Amino acid sequence: MHIDLTQGKIGKSLLLFSLPMIFGNMLQQLYNVADTLIVGKTIGATALAAVGSSYALMVLLTSAILGLCIGSGVVFAQLYGAKRMDELKISMFNSFVFILIVSVLINIVSYLLLEHLIVWLNIPAEAVAYTREYLSIILVGIIAVYLYNYFAAVLRSIGNAVVPLIFLAVSAITNIVLDIVFIVCFHMGVAGAAWATVIAQVLSAVCITIYFFTKARHLCPSKEHMRYDKKLLNFVMVNSSLTALQQSIMNFGILMVQGLVNSFGFYVSAAFAAVVKIDAFAYIPAQDFGNAYSTFIAQNFGAKKPGRIQKGSKVAVVISAIFCVIASACVYGFARPLMLLFVNPWETEIIQIGIRYLQIEGACYVGIGVLFLLYGFYRGIGRSSMSIVLTVISLGSRVLLAYVLSAVPQIGLVGIWWAIPIGWLLADTVGIWYFFARKSQLTGTEAA
């Protein structure tokens, strides 16, 4: 069920490996989209604003965990590509313990600082009570998020993207069914949406953990592998921590923009809650293709095949561009119907704000597609620090421009929307320049 990315036709291998990841992430997004859609339609715009703001905060809190899992997966792929199986199993054990500790700490601290986080988000007064109720429940699922994403990263590192997809499909369907039961039938409000998501997260975590220990025994560390190894742990920590830092910077910047958006009032906050979900869906293909490309780079980097890396990069650019053009056409052309999925037709002000955002972003998805490929390339060759640089450029310029442009009366709110693609363009320019300036060195670097 796994794909060896170090041999065979590059385009076919990348597509076969990336498509389950793309579908899997789409299903994962259904967790929050189902909450947003059903909450917006049945409870109202106030609850919609609360769930939207909570989503932004949860993305930030779990970004470190996801980054650690993604970064560890790159290390696993390098070791797997180099056929260093004993080191792979030792690094798996060390990273499992390390990320578990981080996840528990994040869970504890987020509960302790919950009220401060709500204040920091600058949530509209009407939505504060809903936000507090939703977050106090949704935080229960953080450990489940860790378990699923850790074992998914292990399986994907050896080219198996199908099994994580299957378990996500089951949990996504469960989430949607429970959303309807808890909110529509039992009238549990935002608490019902939160519990539906938590139960679905726990289900996916339990299923993939059982699968790993029963069907992927060849990857399970034995007793001799369950030991502290300073060198391998440092190798994992450096790569995974840099990726986690990148994810955290990215989502911290997004959260700062969320706070600015909330300052424009309830209608803008509600519109933003909807368009963020649409946005996330639109560039899932480019994002997960970038992650698949990263695994491709890591495996061939470990196998010391620079020629295949160069050929694969050219193929990846074409495929990613196709994904982005299709996404842009769909979002730009169907902005109004997409907004109507989340809000009622009579909430015209919210709809118009959302349409303006989607038309600006919808024309620029190629920019984020290129950036995802750059992230994947630099992670795959062990240069995660460069991914951080690009993230800082992209998000830093986005946040700065959002605050500056929105303060200009003639520009206002639309300045926040334009700041996003401008940030992508600046980061793309730097990342491409750096690649061509050091092309031979980067593609010929030896694995650690």
N, C-alpha and C positions, 0 to 999 in steps of 0.2 A: 504493500500500500504506500510505500515511500518512493520518492523520485531522487535518483542520483544526479545532482545538478552539475557534476564534473564531467559528464559525458553525454553524448547524444545531441540531437538537434536543439540548439539554444532556444529559438523562439517557441517551439512546441513545449520544451521542458518548463520554460518560464510561465507560459500560459496555464499548463496543466497544474503547476504548483501554486500559481497565484489565484486562480479562479476560486478554489475552495476558501482561501483566505478572504477574498473579496466578499463572497456570499456569507461567510462566517461573520465578518464585521458588520455587514448589513443586518444580519439577524441580531447581533449584539446591540446595534443602534435601536432595534425595535423595542428593547427594554424601555428606553426613555421616550421614544416616539409614541409608544402605546400609552404611556402615562400622560404625555403631553396632549395627544389627540383626544383621548377619552376624558381627561380632566377638563380640557378646554371646552369640549362640547357638552359635558354633563354638569360640571360644577360651576364653570364660568371663567372669565378672563382673570379675575383676581387669583384664583388657584393656579391658573396657567402661568402667571408671572412668578408665583412662588416656586413651582416645579422647575421653571426655566432657570431661575437664579440658583436653586439647589443643584441642578445639573452642572452648572458652571463650577460650583464649589466642589462637588464630588469628583469632577474630572481633575481638578487640581490636587485633591487629596490622594487620589489613586494614581496620579501620573508618575509619582516616584516609584510605586510598586510596579506599574506597567513598564516603566523605563528599565528597572532592574531586571525584569523578566526578559525584555527584548534584548538588552545588552548581554545578558547571560546566554541567551539563545545564539547570539552571534559567536560567542566564544565556543559554545558547544558545536556549532557548525564548522568552525575552523578546525577543532580537534577531530571531529568526525571526518572531515575532508582529508585530514592528514593521517587518518586511521590510527589515532592514538587513543584507543578505547579505554585503557586503564585510567589515563589522565582525564578522559571525558567523565568517567563515573565518579572519580574523586572530586572533580570540579562541580559536578551535579550535586553531590552531597553537601559540599561546603556552601554553594550558592543557595541551596534550599534552606539551610539553617539561617544564613545571613539575611535573606529576604524575608523569612518568617519573622525574625526579630524586628526588622524595620516595619513590617506590616502591623505587628502588635503595638508598637510604639505610636505609629500614626493613628491607629484606632483609639488608643487611650487619650492621646493629646487632643484629637479632634472633638471628643466628647467633653473634655475639660474646658476647651476654648470655644464651645459651640455658640454661646451668647455673643462673645466677642467677634466671631466670624460673621454672625448675622448682622451685627452693627457695621462691620467693615464693608460688607457687600452693598451697603447703602440701599437696602431693599425698600420699595415703597411701603408706607405705613399700613396700607390695606392688606398687604401680603405677608407681613411679618409672622403672624400667628400660624398661617398655613406653612410657611417655610420652616419654622421651628418644629412643627409636628412632623413634617415630611423628613427632615434631616435626622431627627432623633431616632427614627426607625431605619432609614436607609443606611446609616452608618453601621448597622448590625452586619451588613453583608461584605464588609471590607476583606475579612479573612477568606471568604469564599471567592472573592475577586482574585485574590493572590493565588489560591490553589489552582483555579482554572487556568489563569494566565501563565503560571509557572510550567505546568505539565503541557500546556499547549505550545509553549516556547521550546520545550524539550523535543516534542514530536515534530514540530516544524523544522527544527534544526537538522533533522535527518531526512527531511523531504516529505514528511507525512502531514499534509494540511487537511486531509479528509476527515479524520476522526474528530479533531476539534470542531469542525463544521457540524458534524452529526449531533454532538452534544449541545452545541449552541442552538441548533434547530429545535431540539426537544425543549430546551429551557425557554426559548423565545415564544414558542406556542403556548407553553405553560403560563408565561408572563401575561400574554394577551388574554387568555381565558380567565385567569385570576383577576386581571384588571376589570373585566366585565362583571365577574361574579361579585367581587368586593365593592366596586363603585356603583354599578347599576343595580345589582340585586340586593346587596346588603347595606348600601348607602353609607359606606365607611369613609367617603371623602378622600382627601389626599393621603390619609393613613392607609387606605386600601390600596392605593397606587404604590405606596412605598413597600408594603408587605408583599404585594405581588412580585415586585422586582427582587426583593431579598430572597423569597422562596425560590424564584427562578435561578438566581445566582448560586444558591446552595445546591440546587439540583445539578447544574452543570459542573460544579466543583466536585461533587461526590461521584458523578458518573465518570469524569475523565480520570480521577484518582484511581477508581476501581479498575478502569481499563488499563492504566499504566502498569499497575502491579499484577495484573492477570494476563494481559495480552502483549505486553512489551517487556517481558522479563529479561530479555537480552540487554536491556538498558539499565536495569535495576542495579544499583551499587550493592556489592556484597559486603561482608563484615570488614574485609581488608581495605575496602574503599571508603568506609565510614570513619574517616580520621581527618584531623586538621592538617592541612597542607598549606603552609604559609605562601609558597610560591604560586600555587594554582589559585588560592583564594585571592591573592593580590591581583593576579591576572584577571580573574572574574570581576573583582571589585572595581578595578580601574576602568575596565570596559563598560560594565553595567552601571557603575555610579555616574560615569560621564553621560551615558544614555539617559539615566534617570534625571540627571541635572538638566539635560536638554529638554526632556518632557516637562519637567517642573517649570523651567523658564518659560516654555511655550505656553503652558496653561496658566501660569501666574500673570503673564501679559494679557491673556484672554480674559482673566478674571478682573484685571484692572480696567479693561475696556467695558466689562459687564457693569462695574461700578459706575463708570462714566455714563453708560447707556441708562442705567437706573435713575441717574440724576435728572434725566430729561422727562421723567414722569411715568405714570402707569401705562399709558398707551404704547409708548416706545418700548418699555420693558416687556410688555406682553408680546409685541411684534417680534422683538429680538429673540424671545423664548422660542417662537415658531421658526424663524428663519435660520437660527443656529442648527436646528435639527435637519432642516432641508439642506443647508450647506454641508453638514457632516455626511449626509447620504450622498450628495453629489460628488464629493471628491474621495469617497471610499475606494473606488476602483484605482485611482492614482495613488492613494496612500498605501493600500495593501499591495499593490504591484511594486511600489517602492520597497516595502518590507520583504517581499519575495525576492526582489532583485538584490537586496542586502544579503539574504541567505545564499543566493547564487554566488555573489562576490566572495562571501566568507568561505564557502566550501572550496571554491577554486583558488582562493588565496591560500588556504591551508594545504591544498594539493599542489601548489606552486605552478599554476597554469595561467601566466599573465596574458598569453595570446587569447585564450578563451574569455578572459575578463574584458579585453578590449572589444572583441567581437560581440560579446553579450551586451556591453554598454550601448553600442550602436543600435542593436535590436530593441533594447529596453526603451530608448528615446522614442522610437517610432510607435511602439505599442502604447506607451504612456500618453503620447500626444493624441492618439486616436480616442483613448478613454476620456481625456479632458475635453476634446471637441464635442463629443457626444453629450457629455454632462453639461457643457455650456449651452448647447442648443436646447436641451430639455428644460433647464432651469430658467433661461431667459425667455423662452417661448411659452412656458406654462407657469409663470410666476403667480398669476392670480389663482388658477385652480389649485396650485400647491398651498397657497395661504388659506384657501377655503377648507382645506383638510383639517386645519387646526382651529380656526375661529369661525364664528357664525356670520352669515352674509351681512347682517345689519351692523356689524362692528367695522364700519367702513374706514375709519381713521387708522385702526390697527392694520387693516388689509393694505391700505395705500402705503403706509410706512414700510411694511414687509416687501411689497412689490418693488419699491425703489431700491431697497437693499439687494434683492435678488437679481435685479437687472444689472446692477453694477458688478456684483460678484460673478454673476453668470457669464459675463463676457471675458473673464480673466482667469479661468481655472487652469489654463496652461501654465501660468506662473507658479501655482502651488504644485502642479505635476512635476515640473522641473526640480523644484525644491525637494520634493519627496525622493526623487532619484539621487540627488546630491547627498541627502541624509543617508540613504541606503548605501551608497558607494563608500562614503567615508567611514561609516560604521563597519562595513564589511572588511575593509583593509586595516582596521584597528586604529583609525584616525578619528575617533569619536569627538576629540577636542575640536576638530574643524566643524563638525555638525553643530556643536555648541556655539561656535563663532557665528555660523549662519543663522542659527536660531535667535541669537542676541540681536543681530542686524535686522532680521525680519520682524521680530516682536518689538524690539526696542524702537525702531522707526515707526512701527504701527501705533504703538502706545503714544509716543511723542507727537506724531502727526495727528492722531485722533484728538488729543487734548488741545493742540494748537489750532487745528483747522476748525474744530467745532466751536471754538471761542470767537471765531470771526463771524459777525452777524450775517454777512452775505452768503456764508457757506453753511454754518450751523450743523445740524445733525448729519447731513450727507457727507461732511468731512470725515466722520468716523468710518463711514462705509468705504470711502476712497482710500483711506489710510491703509486698508488691508492689502489690496493688490499692489500698492506702491511698495509696501514692505516686502512682498514676495519678489518684486522685480529687483530691488536693491540686493537682496540676499542671493538671488540667482546670478546676478552679475559678478558678485564676489566669488561665489562657488565655482562658476565656470572659468573665470580668470585664473583662479588658483589651480584648477585641474590642468589646464593647458600650460601653465607656467611650470608645472612639475609633473607632467604626464608620465614620463619614463620612470621617474623615481617612485611615483605612487603606484603604478601598475606593476612595478617590479619589486616592491617591498616584500621582504620575507616575513613569514608568520613567526609570532613569538613562540 
